[in-house]
Amino acid sequence: MALNKLQQLDQNSAGVTLPKDDLRLEGLLDENGEIDGEHHVHIRHVDDGEWTLELVGEIDGE
């Protein structure tokens, strides 16, 4: 199991990095390994210490 460090982003948020290999498998990277386009993720707190991430196809108004 790979572990990723929780990082402070600013006063109001923290983040976890996603491995590029996983992003590549989802087709989210271009040929240069950069994020291809704009993508949004819905994050849900499921239980103590458990979250889910879901790639969202379109955002209302965009």
N, C-alpha and C positions, 0 to 999 in steps of 0.2 A: 504494500500500500504506500503510495507516494504521499508525502506530507508537504503542505504549503503553509508558509508563515503568514499570519494575520498581521497586516501593516496599518499604521496610522496614516490616513490620507490628509485629513485636516481636522479641525476642531469637532466637526459633526459626523465624520464618517471614517470607516476603516475599509480595507480591501484585501482580497486574496488574489494572487495571480493565477491565471489558467495556463497550463502548458501549451506551447504552440503546436505540439504534435496532436493534442486533442482538438484544438481549433482547426487545424489542417484537415483532420478527419471529418469535421462538420462542414468543410468547404468555406470557411470564413477568412482564409488567407489567400492573398494573391501569389503570383509566381516568385515574388521577392520576399515572401514570408511576412508581409505587412497585412494588417486587417483590411479586407476588401469591402469597401462600402461602410454604411452605418448600420449597426445592429443594436438591438435592445434586448435586455434580459430581465425577466420577472423573477424576483427572489422571494421565496416564501419561508417564513420560520415555521417549521413543522412540529418540532418538539424540543426539549432541552438538548442543546448542542447539535441540532439537526436542521438543515436548510435544504431547499431544493432550488435549482436554477432551471429556468425554461426560456429558450430562445423564442422571442415574440416576432411574428411575421411582419405585422404592421402596427403602427401606433396611430390612434385616432387623430386626425388633423394633419398628418404628415404624408 
